[in-house]
Amino acid sequence: MNQEPNDIPSAGTSTSSAASDELEKVSNEIYKMIAVKGEASDSHAGVMDCAGKDREQYFRVFHPWSFYPASPDQLDEAMKHLKQELPKHGWKIVQYGPDRSRNKNLTLTADNDERKSSVKITQDAKNDRPKLSLMLISGCYQIPAGQEIERF
């Protein structure tokens, strides 16, 4: 990815709708890598500004979702699968370990240059309903000439 001055990579040119669809497709691929029975929350991608860029011309998409294993004791297994499988699918793990929260939640952050996206996965083992919280975010897209950014 081409690095922007503020370290947000360029993701090329796209409509916000197409970029959103693509990021949801990436989320679905990650869901399959979990390889543990469970359910995902039903959420959709959203659109946000690119810091320091013209909000009429540039945007990013994000997709937050959660995975709830069928059994809480499968949470570690789900995270282990992701740590093993993400690199096999073009993801580079850039951070792995406990976060700074009181619960010291295990977190994994990975970037995929080809898919122009990043994912942060947090293992919320101490929640009332244990889960993985995932946040995917794209690089910075430019809207094609003559198009407008849809914000959703």
Buried (B, 14 or more C-beta within 10 A) or exposed (E): BEEBEEEBBBBBEBBBBEBBBBBBEBBEBBBEBBEBEBEBEEEEBBBEBBEEBEEEEBBBBBBBBBBBBEEEEBBBBBBEBBBEBBEEBEBEBEEEEEBEEEEEBBBBBBBBEEBBBBBBBBBBBEBEEBBBBBBBBBBBBBBEEEBEBEEE
